[in-house]
Amino acid sequence: MTTRRAFLARVAGAGTAAVVAASGLAACDSSSDSSSGSGGGHVESATAITQVYGDGQKFIAVAVEYDTAIDTSTLTKTSFTVAGRTVTKVYANTAAALADQGKDGPYIIVELSPDDDSALLWGGMGGSGGAAGTAQPSASSSASASASSSPYVIPGPQVGSTGGPATIKAAKGTVVQAGTVTTTGGTRYAADDTKVATGHTVNLIVDDFQQFTYKDPKTGRSLPYNLYVPKGYDRTKSYPLVLFMHDASLISTTVRATLVQGLGAVCWAAPEEQAERPAFVLAPQYPEVVVGDDYKPTSLFDTTVDLVRELTGKYSIDTDRLYSTGQSMGAMMTLGLNIKYPDLFAASWVVAGQWPAAQAAPLAKKNLWVTVSQGDTKAYPGENAIMAVVEKAGTKVGRAVWDGQSTAAEFAADVKAMEAKGTMVNYSTFKKGSTLAGGLANAHGVEHNSTWPIAYTIEGVREWIFQQRK
């Protein structure tokens, strides 16, 4: 089982691509001498590498390409500097990709701290998009509310509100060879103060998704979406499909926004995840708020189902292994879709969402895993009401309270303890306040928003989802 730390720290081999766009520095002929001029003259290009974390996409490494293979054993953290960043690890590799261990090759990987203030590329929604303005509170309002004794309820989104482009910074860096670099042939390239700017970007996992637009003949609506097709896709085999639906703060015309905001979509397409559980991953990018507090969704609600069915006809997808998940608005859609289309999904993961309990009876027959923070003043009571309906229908609900600051091993044990209950509906809640690492500055101090950056790192729940069949 892949640990949460391993997933967050590495996506080894993902997004490996040939590096293009030379830096413009002239390459010098190497020789067998013990030294051969400065290192800058032997650099051919520099590539930025990004990775998605729970709080968004970050610029976490630079791959410096040399004109010959480099001896990885001679490299240290002080061999390179990157302007404004903290270097955590330096090693050679055969490709512009991260690795657990270095190997001799023409690329030197300069890993950077994801905790640097300038690491985060995801900037949220820009402009005055309606969804972004109504779906989440401001940091100041949540902080003042948290300081008072009265509960804070997040204002609901306005159904039909539209959004504009997302704010995603370009991954750009300037690298300098600060120490001697030695080739596998023994030639030493002396330190050089030449500044080499990144000219290409590899977005781990994100680049593995394709972008399309579905035109629904039934509703007449168009829905942009991201689709991950399993590597080595074989039409003679049958694959599951995971549908991820984002929250209302992400209503946008930027199709890949849902891939870089957090882990909800990309966690299912990580190389180690696909190695154990190969699957299609579908992540629509909604241009409007599909469902709000009146629980009367727009036509994109049904278009989402039509898109899933369209894909099952186009690809070799097992209709007995269709899975859905979502956060906030996406969690509401997950619940609503399971109620309106009870025979569609084999299992669903509901993260920080709610639906009217009066309509929840069909959920008693579904394989569900529900995750919510006890400090979520809307979704938590909403889910409690749904669980009461499910239990009244005679379905046993597995319950557990988890610490949001648990380690990967502790979460794995938590999942196993829940699985041991043998229940088809599992309700895991994060202890109040435990998702707010770093205090009120994290996720605006609101335990609604701080639920999903943690939830989607828990591999055991994903594993449980894939074990379910219709």
C-alpha positions as CSV (number, residue, x, y, z in Angstrom):
1,M,0.0,0.0,0.0
2,T,1.4,3.4,-1.0
3,T,1.7,5.7,2.0
4,R,0.3,9.2,2.1
5,R,3.8,10.6,2.6
6,A,5.1,8.7,-0.4
7,F,2.2,10.1,-2.6
8,L,2.8,13.6,-1.5
9,A,6.6,13.5,-1.6
10,R,7.0,11.7,-4.9
11,V,5.3,10.9,-8.2
12,A,8.3,9.1,-9.6
13,G,8.2,8.6,-13.3
14,A,5.1,10.6,-13.9
15,G,5.1,13.2,-16.6
16,T,8.5,12.2,-17.9
17,A,9.0,14.1,-21.1
18,A,11.8,15.0,-23.5
19,V,13.1,18.4,-22.6
20,V,12.9,21.0,-25.4
21,A,13.8,24.6,-25.9
22,A,17.6,25.1,-25.4
23,S,18.7,27.8,-23.0
24,G,20.8,29.4,-25.7
25,L,24.1,28.7,-24.0
26,A,26.8,27.4,-26.3
27,A,28.0,23.9,-25.4
28,C,31.7,23.3,-25.1
29,D,33.5,20.2,-26.1
30,S,34.4,18.1,-23.1
31,S,37.8,16.5,-22.8
32,S,39.6,14.0,-20.6
33,D,41.3,16.7,-18.6
34,S,40.5,16.9,-14.9
35,S,38.6,20.1,-15.5
36,S,36.9,21.5,-18.6
37,G,35.9,25.1,-18.0
38,S,32.8,26.3,-16.3
39,G,29.6,24.3,-15.9
40,G,27.4,27.0,-17.5
41,G,28.8,26.3,-21.0
42,H,27.7,22.7,-20.8
43,V,24.0,23.3,-19.8
44,E,21.6,22.8,-22.6
45,S,18.2,23.6,-20.9
46,A,16.3,23.8,-17.6
47,T,12.8,22.4,-17.0
48,A,10.4,23.3,-14.2
49,I,8.6,20.3,-12.5
50,T,5.3,20.8,-10.7
51,Q,3.2,18.5,-8.5
52,V,-0.2,18.8,-7.0
53,Y,-0.7,18.8,-3.2
54,G,-3.8,19.0,-1.1
55,D,-3.6,22.8,-1.2
56,G,-2.9,23.0,-4.9
57,Q,-0.2,22.7,-7.6
58,K,3.4,23.7,-6.6
59,F,6.7,24.2,-8.3
60,I,8.9,21.6,-6.7
61,A,11.9,20.9,-8.8
62,V,14.2,22.0,-11.7
63,A,15.7,19.5,-14.1
64,V,19.0,20.9,-15.5
65,E,20.1,19.2,-18.7
66,Y,23.8,18.8,-19.4
67,D,25.5,17.8,-22.7
68,T,26.8,14.6,-21.1
69,A,26.0,12.1,-18.3
70,I,26.7,13.4,-14.8
71,D,28.1,11.3,-11.9
72,T,25.3,11.5,-9.3
73,S,27.5,10.5,-6.4
74,T,29.4,13.8,-6.6
75,L,26.4,16.0,-6.1
76,T,25.2,17.7,-2.9
77,K,22.4,20.1,-1.9
78,T,24.9,22.9,-2.3
79,S,25.8,22.1,-5.9
80,F,22.9,24.3,-7.2
81,T,20.9,27.3,-6.1
82,V,17.5,28.4,-7.3
83,A,16.6,32.1,-6.8
84,G,14.2,32.6,-3.9
85,R,13.8,28.9,-3.2
86,T,15.1,26.3,-0.7
87,V,17.0,23.4,-2.3
88,T,16.3,20.1,-0.5
89,K,17.9,17.5,-2.7
90,V,20.2,17.3,-5.8
91,Y,20.9,14.2,-7.9
92,A,21.4,13.1,-11.5
93,N,18.8,11.2,-13.6
94,T,18.3,9.8,-17.1
95,A,15.2,11.9,-17.6
96,A,13.7,15.2,-16.5
97,A,11.8,13.4,-13.7
98,L,11.9,12.9,-9.9
99,A,13.4,9.8,-8.5
100,D,13.8,8.2,-5.0
101,Q,17.4,7.7,-5.8
102,G,19.7,9.4,-8.3
103,K,21.3,7.6,-11.2
104,D,24.0,8.8,-13.6
105,G,22.5,10.7,-16.5
106,P,22.5,14.0,-18.4
107,Y,19.8,15.6,-16.1
108,I,20.4,17.0,-12.7
109,I,17.3,17.2,-10.6
110,V,17.2,20.1,-8.1
111,E,14.4,19.4,-5.7
112,L,12.8,22.4,-3.9
113,S,10.8,22.7,-0.7
114,P,7.1,22.7,-1.3
115,D,6.8,24.8,1.8
116,D,8.4,27.8,0.3
117,D,6.1,30.8,0.1
118,S,6.7,31.0,-3.6
119,A,6.1,27.3,-4.3
120,L,2.3,27.5,-4.7
121,L,1.1,28.1,-8.2
122,W,-2.6,27.6,-7.6
123,G,-4.0,31.1,-6.9
124,G,-7.7,30.3,-6.8
125,M,-10.3,32.1,-8.8
126,G,-9.5,35.6,-10.2
127,G,-11.9,38.3,-11.2
128,S,-15.5,38.6,-9.9
129,G,-16.8,35.1,-10.7
130,G,-20.1,34.6,-8.9
131,A,-19.2,31.2,-7.5
132,A,-15.9,32.1,-6.0
133,G,-17.5,35.1,-4.3
134,T,-20.4,33.2,-2.8
135,A,-19.2,29.7,-2.1
136,Q,-16.5,30.5,0.4
137,P,-16.2,33.0,3.2
138,S,-13.3,35.5,3.5
139,A,-10.5,34.8,5.9
140,S,-11.4,37.7,8.1
141,S,-15.0,36.7,8.4
142,S,-14.2,33.1,9.3
143,A,-11.6,34.2,11.8
144,S,-14.0,36.5,13.6
145,A,-16.7,33.9,13.5
146,S,-14.4,31.3,14.9
147,A,-13.4,33.6,17.7
148,S,-17.0,34.0,18.8
149,S,-19.1,31.3,20.5
150,S,-21.7,31.3,17.7
151,P,-21.4,28.7,14.9
152,Y,-20.3,29.9,11.5
153,V,-22.3,28.6,8.5
154,I,-20.7,29.0,5.1
155,P,-23.0,30.9,2.7
156,G,-24.4,28.7,0.0
157,P,-23.5,29.3,-3.7
158,Q,-25.9,30.9,-6.1
159,V,-27.1,28.3,-8.5
160,G,-26.2,29.2,-12.1
161,S,-23.5,31.6,-11.1
162,T,-20.6,31.5,-13.6
163,G,-16.9,31.9,-13.2
164,G,-14.0,33.2,-15.3
165,P,-10.4,32.1,-15.7
166,A,-8.6,30.5,-12.8
167,T,-5.4,32.1,-11.4
168,I,-2.5,29.7,-12.0
169,K,1.0,31.1,-11.9
170,A,3.5,29.8,-14.4
171,A,6.3,27.7,-13.0
172,K,9.4,29.7,-13.6
173,G,12.8,29.6,-11.9
174,T,16.4,30.6,-12.3
175,V,19.1,28.0,-11.5
176,V,22.8,28.5,-10.9
177,Q,25.5,25.8,-10.7
178,A,27.1,26.8,-7.4
179,G,29.5,23.9,-7.1
180,T,31.6,21.6,-9.2
181,V,29.8,19.0,-11.4
182,T,31.6,15.9,-12.4
183,T,30.8,13.8,-15.5
184,T,30.8,10.0,-15.6
185,G,34.0,10.3,-17.5
186,G,35.7,12.2,-14.7
187,T,35.6,15.6,-16.3
188,R,34.9,18.4,-13.8
189,Y,32.7,21.4,-14.7
190,A,33.6,24.3,-12.4
191,A,31.0,26.4,-10.6
192,D,29.6,29.1,-12.7
193,D,27.4,32.1,-11.9
194,T,25.5,31.9,-15.2
195,K,21.8,32.1,-14.5
196,V,19.8,29.6,-16.4
197,A,16.0,30.2,-16.7
198,T,13.5,27.4,-17.0
199,G,12.1,27.2,-20.5
200,H,9.8,24.2,-20.3
201,T,7.4,22.7,-17.7
202,V,6.5,19.2,-16.7
203,N,3.3,19.0,-14.7
204,L,3.3,15.6,-13.0
205,I,0.1,13.7,-13.4
206,V,-1.8,16.8,-14.7
207,D,-0.1,16.4,-18.1
208,D,-1.5,12.9,-18.3
209,F,-5.1,14.1,-18.6
210,Q,-6.6,15.0,-21.9
211,Q,-9.1,17.9,-22.3
212,F,-12.4,17.6,-24.2
213,T,-15.9,19.1,-24.4
214,Y,-19.0,17.0,-24.4
215,K,-22.1,18.3,-26.2
216,D,-25.1,16.6,-24.6
217,P,-27.8,15.8,-27.3
218,K,-30.4,15.4,-24.5
219,T,-30.0,18.7,-22.6
220,G,-28.2,20.7,-25.3
221,R,-25.5,21.7,-22.8
222,S,-21.8,21.6,-23.3
223,L,-19.5,20.4,-20.5
224,P,-15.7,20.7,-20.7
225,Y,-13.9,17.8,-19.0
226,N,-10.6,16.2,-18.2
227,L,-10.1,12.5,-18.9
228,Y,-7.3,10.2,-17.8
229,V,-7.0,7.1,-20.0
230,P,-4.9,4.3,-18.3
231,K,-1.4,3.9,-19.7
232,G,-1.3,1.0,-22.1
233,Y,-5.1,1.0,-22.5
234,D,-6.2,-2.3,-24.0
235,R,-9.7,-2.5,-25.5
236,T,-9.8,-6.2,-24.8
237,K,-9.8,-5.5,-21.1
238,S,-12.4,-3.8,-19.0
239,Y,-11.6,-0.8,-16.7
240,P,-13.4,1.0,-13.9
241,L,-14.1,4.7,-14.1
242,V,-13.9,7.3,-11.3
243,L,-15.9,10.5,-11.6
244,F,-14.6,13.5,-9.5
245,M,-16.7,16.6,-9.1
246,H,-15.2,19.8,-7.7
247,D,-16.6,22.4,-5.3
248,A,-18.4,25.6,-6.1
249,S,-15.4,27.8,-5.5
250,L,-13.8,26.3,-8.6
251,I,-16.5,27.4,-11.2
252,S,-14.3,28.4,-14.1
253,T,-13.6,28.5,-17.8
254,T,-10.1,27.1,-17.2
255,V,-10.6,23.4,-18.0
256,R,-7.6,22.1,-16.0
257,A,-8.4,24.1,-12.9
258,T,-10.0,21.1,-11.2
259,L,-6.7,19.2,-11.7
260,V,-4.5,21.8,-10.0
261,Q,-6.7,22.9,-7.1
262,G,-6.1,19.8,-5.1
263,L,-5.9,16.0,-5.0
264,G,-9.5,15.1,-5.7
265,A,-9.0,14.2,-9.3
266,V,-5.2,13.5,-9.7
267,C,-4.9,11.2,-6.7
268,W,-6.7,8.5,-8.7
269,A,-4.3,8.9,-11.6
270,A,-1.0,8.8,-9.7
271,P,1.5,6.2,-11.1
272,E,1.5,4.1,-8.0
273,E,-2.3,4.2,-7.8
274,Q,-2.7,3.2,-11.4
275,A,-0.1,0.4,-11.0
276,E,-2.4,-1.2,-8.3
277,R,-5.8,0.0,-9.6
278,P,-5.8,1.0,-13.3
279,A,-8.8,3.1,-14.1
280,F,-10.2,5.9,-16.2
281,V,-10.5,9.2,-14.2
282,L,-13.1,11.8,-15.3
283,A,-13.0,15.3,-14.0
284,P,-15.5,17.7,-15.4
285,Q,-14.9,21.4,-15.2
286,Y,-18.2,23.1,-14.4
287,P,-18.7,26.6,-15.9
288,E,-21.6,27.3,-13.5
289,V,-22.7,26.4,-10.0
290,V,-24.7,23.2,-10.7
291,V,-26.4,22.8,-7.3
292,G,-26.9,25.1,-4.3
293,D,-28.8,25.3,-1.1
294,D,-32.2,24.8,-2.7
295,Y,-31.0,21.4,-4.0
296,K,-32.5,22.1,-7.5
297,P,-29.6,21.5,-9.9
298,T,-29.2,22.9,-13.3
299,S,-29.2,20.7,-16.4
300,L,-25.5,20.1,-16.1
301,F,-26.4,17.6,-13.3
302,D,-28.0,15.3,-15.8
303,T,-25.4,16.1,-18.5
304,T,-22.8,14.7,-16.1
305,V,-24.6,11.3,-16.1
306,D,-25.0,11.5,-19.9
307,L,-21.2,12.1,-20.2
308,V,-20.4,9.1,-18.1
309,R,-22.7,6.9,-20.2
310,E,-21.1,8.4,-23.4
311,L,-17.7,7.3,-22.2
312,T,-18.8,3.8,-21.3
313,G,-19.9,3.4,-24.9
314,K,-16.7,4.9,-26.3
315,Y,-14.2,3.0,-24.2
316,S,-13.9,-0.4,-22.6
317,I,-15.3,0.7,-19.2
318,D,-17.0,-1.8,-16.8
319,T,-20.5,-0.4,-16.0
320,D,-20.4,-2.5,-12.8
321,R,-17.4,-0.5,-11.6
322,L,-18.4,3.1,-12.0
323,Y,-17.5,5.2,-9.0
324,S,-18.2,8.8,-8.0
325,T,-16.7,11.3,-5.6
326,G,-16.7,15.0,-5.0
327,Q,-16.1,17.8,-2.5
328,S,-18.6,20.3,-1.3
329,M,-20.8,21.0,-4.3
330,G,-19.3,17.9,-5.9
331,A,-20.2,15.9,-2.7
332,M,-23.8,17.3,-3.0
333,M,-23.9,16.2,-6.6
334,T,-22.6,12.7,-5.6
335,L,-25.4,12.3,-3.1
336,G,-28.0,13.7,-5.5
337,L,-26.9,11.5,-8.4
338,N,-27.0,8.4,-6.3
339,I,-30.6,9.3,-5.3
340,K,-31.8,10.1,-8.8
341,Y,-29.8,7.4,-10.6
342,P,-29.5,4.6,-7.9
343,D,-28.3,2.0,-10.3
344,L,-25.4,4.0,-11.8
345,F,-22.5,3.9,-9.4
346,A,-21.1,0.9,-7.6
347,A,-19.7,3.0,-4.8
348,S,-19.2,6.7,-3.9
349,W,-17.0,8.8,-1.6
350,V,-18.8,11.9,-0.3
351,V,-16.4,14.6,1.1
352,A,-17.9,17.5,3.0
353,G,-21.4,17.7,1.5
354,Q,-25.0,17.3,2.3
355,W,-28.5,16.7,0.8
356,P,-32.0,16.9,2.1
357,A,-32.6,13.9,4.5
358,A,-36.2,13.7,3.3
359,Q,-34.8,12.4,-0.1
360,A,-32.1,10.2,1.3
361,A,-33.8,6.8,1.6
362,P,-32.3,5.4,-1.6
363,L,-28.8,5.9,-0.1
364,A,-29.5,3.0,2.3
365,K,-28.9,0.6,-0.5
366,K,-25.7,2.2,-1.8
367,N,-22.0,1.5,-1.0
368,L,-21.0,4.8,0.5
369,W,-18.0,6.3,2.3
370,V,-18.8,9.7,3.8
371,T,-16.0,12.0,5.2
372,V,-16.7,15.3,6.9
373,S,-15.3,17.4,9.7
374,Q,-17.2,17.8,12.9
375,G,-16.4,21.5,12.7
376,D,-18.3,21.8,9.4
377,T,-21.4,23.6,10.5
378,K,-23.4,22.7,7.5
379,A,-22.2,19.4,6.1
380,Y,-21.7,17.7,9.4
381,P,-25.3,18.1,10.7
382,G,-26.5,17.4,7.2
383,E,-24.7,14.1,7.1
384,N,-25.9,13.2,10.5
385,A,-29.5,13.6,9.3
386,I,-28.8,11.4,6.3
387,M,-27.2,8.7,8.4
388,A,-30.3,8.7,10.6
389,V,-32.4,8.0,7.6
390,V,-30.1,5.2,6.4
391,E,-30.2,3.5,9.8
392,K,-33.9,3.9,10.0
393,A,-34.2,2.0,6.7
394,G,-32.4,-0.9,8.4
395,T,-28.9,-0.4,7.0
396,K,-26.1,-0.5,9.5
397,V,-23.7,2.5,9.4
398,G,-20.0,2.1,10.4
399,R,-19.0,5.1,12.4
400,A,-15.6,6.4,13.5
401,V,-14.0,9.7,14.6
402,W,-10.6,10.4,13.1
403,D,-7.8,12.9,13.9
404,G,-7.2,15.1,10.9
405,Q,-3.5,15.2,11.8
406,S,-3.0,11.5,11.7
407,T,0.0,10.0,9.9
408,A,-0.4,7.8,6.8
409,A,0.0,4.7,9.0
410,E,-2.6,5.9,11.5
411,F,-5.1,6.6,8.7
412,A,-4.4,3.1,7.2
413,A,-5.2,1.6,10.6
414,D,-8.3,3.7,10.9
415,V,-9.6,2.4,7.5
416,K,-8.9,-1.2,8.4
417,A,-10.8,-0.8,11.6
418,M,-13.7,0.6,9.7
419,E,-13.6,-2.1,7.1
420,A,-13.7,-4.7,9.9
421,K,-17.2,-3.6,10.7
422,G,-18.3,-5.0,7.3
423,T,-20.7,-2.1,6.7
424,M,-21.8,-0.9,3.2
425,V,-22.2,2.7,4.5
426,N,-19.1,4.1,6.4
427,Y,-19.2,7.4,8.1
428,S,-15.8,8.8,9.2
429,T,-15.7,12.2,10.8
430,F,-12.6,14.4,11.5
431,K,-12.5,15.5,15.1
432,K,-13.4,19.1,15.5
433,G,-10.5,21.4,14.9
434,S,-8.1,18.6,13.8
435,T,-8.1,19.6,10.1
436,L,-6.9,23.2,10.9
437,A,-3.2,22.6,10.9
438,G,-1.4,25.9,11.2
439,G,-4.3,27.6,12.9
440,L,-7.0,29.8,11.3
441,A,-4.7,30.8,8.4
442,N,-5.2,27.3,6.9
443,A,-8.1,27.0,4.5
444,H,-9.5,30.3,5.7
445,G,-10.0,28.8,9.2
446,V,-13.1,27.0,7.9
447,E,-13.4,23.2,8.6
448,H,-15.5,22.8,5.5
449,N,-12.7,23.8,3.2
450,S,-10.0,22.1,5.2
451,T,-11.6,18.6,4.9
452,W,-10.7,17.6,1.4
453,P,-7.0,18.5,1.3
454,I,-6.6,15.7,4.0
455,A,-9.3,13.3,2.9
456,Y,-8.0,12.6,-0.6
457,T,-4.6,11.6,0.8
458,I,-6.1,8.6,2.5
459,E,-5.3,5.7,0.2
460,G,-7.3,3.1,2.2
461,V,-10.6,4.7,1.3
462,R,-9.7,4.7,-2.4
463,E,-8.8,1.0,-2.1
464,W,-12.2,0.3,-0.4
465,I,-14.0,2.1,-3.2
466,F,-12.4,-0.1,-5.9
467,Q,-13.4,-3.3,-4.0
468,Q,-17.1,-2.5,-4.5
469,R,-19.1,-3.9,-7.4
470,K,-22.7,-3.5,-8.4
